[in-house]
Amino acid sequence: MQTGDSNALRMFIGGLTVGLVIGLGGALLATRPLPGPYAAAIRSSPLSSADQTRVQDMLAAGNAHMRMANYENAADIYERVLVEFDCANAEARRGLEATSPDRLAASPQHCGKGDRG
């Protein structure tokens, strides 16, 4: 017959195992490559401090246009971030996907060809 201590130990080990499996699964999902046309991860060169500031300002402007339901201008800004500065910028990709998914599908073709400036 099992005692209360052995049942508690089994429950602890079972809970630890379940937590470990869920944690590893989440880590694997978070680090997998993007699906579809983005499977070949797009890498861009590091941005200068001035360009990083410009990207942050542009993302803030895009978010402001989103809040005002001005989706066309928001999509224009997000697309400029991806084309001219950082084609792998997650926030710009999410914004463009929310405002104009068809433009997001076309954006990797132009990635890295814009002038920084």
C-alpha positions in Angstrom: 0.0 0.0 0.0 1.3 3.5 -0.9 1.7 6.1 1.7 0.8 9.8 1.4 4.4 10.8 1.0 4.9 8.5 -2.0 1.7 9.8 -3.7 2.9 13.4 -3.1 6.3 12.5 -4.6 4.6 10.9 -7.7 2.4 13.9 -8.2 5.4 16.3 -7.9 7.4 14.3 -10.4 4.4 14.1 -12.8 3.8 17.8 -12.5 7.5 18.5 -13.1 7.5 16.3 -16.2 4.4 17.9 -17.6 5.8 21.4 -17.0 9.1 20.4 -18.6 7.4 19.0 -21.7 5.2 22.2 -22.1 8.2 24.5 -21.6 10.3 22.7 -24.2 7.4 22.6 -26.6 6.9 26.3 -26.2 10.6 27.0 -26.7 10.6 25.0 -29.9 7.5 26.8 -31.2 9.0 30.2 -30.4 12.3 29.5 -32.2 11.0 27.8 -35.3 11.4 29.6 -38.7 8.5 31.6 -40.1 6.2 29.6 -42.4 5.5 30.1 -46.1 7.5 32.5 -48.1 9.5 33.6 -45.0 11.0 30.2 -44.5 14.3 31.5 -45.7 15.0 33.8 -42.8 15.7 37.3 -44.0 18.7 38.9 -42.3 19.5 42.5 -42.5 22.7 44.3 -41.5 22.8 46.0 -38.1 21.2 49.5 -38.1 23.1 52.6 -37.0 21.8 54.4 -33.9 20.2 57.0 -36.1 18.4 54.4 -38.2 17.3 52.5 -35.1 15.8 55.8 -33.8 14.1 56.4 -37.2 12.6 52.9 -37.2 11.2 53.4 -33.7 9.7 56.7 -34.7 8.2 55.2 -37.8 6.7 52.3 -35.8 5.2 54.7 -33.3 3.7 56.7 -36.2 2.3 53.5 -37.8 0.8 52.5 -34.4 -0.8 55.9 -34.1 -2.3 55.6 -37.6 -3.6 52.2 -36.6 -5.3 53.6 -33.5 -7.0 56.3 -35.7 -8.2 53.6 -38.1 -6.0 55.1 -40.9 -4.9 51.7 -42.1 -3.5 52.7 -45.5 -1.1 55.2 -44.0 -0.1 52.7 -41.3 0.5 50.0 -44.0 2.7 52.5 -45.9 4.8 53.2 -42.9 5.2 49.6 -41.9 6.2 48.7 -45.4 8.8 51.5 -45.5 10.4 50.0 -42.3 10.6 46.6 -43.9 11.9 47.8 -47.3 14.2 50.6 -46.3 15.5 49.6 -42.9 14.9 46.2 -41.4 13.2 43.5 -43.5 13.0 41.2 -40.5 11.4 43.7 -38.1 8.7 41.7 -36.2 6.6 44.8 -35.2 6.5 46.1 -38.7 5.6 42.7 -40.1 2.7 42.3 -37.6 1.5 45.8 -38.4 1.6 45.2 -42.1 -0.1 41.8 -41.7 -2.9 43.5 -39.7 -3.4 46.3 -42.2 -2.6 44.9 -45.6 -1.6 41.1 -45.7 -1.2 41.2 -49.5 1.5 43.8 -49.2 3.3 41.7 -46.5 3.4 38.8 -48.9 5.1 41.0 -51.5 7.5 42.8 -49.2 10.4 40.2 -49.0 11.0 40.7 -52.8 12.1 44.3 -52.1 13.8 43.6 -48.9 17.3 45.1 -48.6 17.0 47.1 -51.9 15.9 50.3 -50.4 18.2 53.2 -49.7 19.1 54.0 -46.1 19.3 57.4 -45.4 
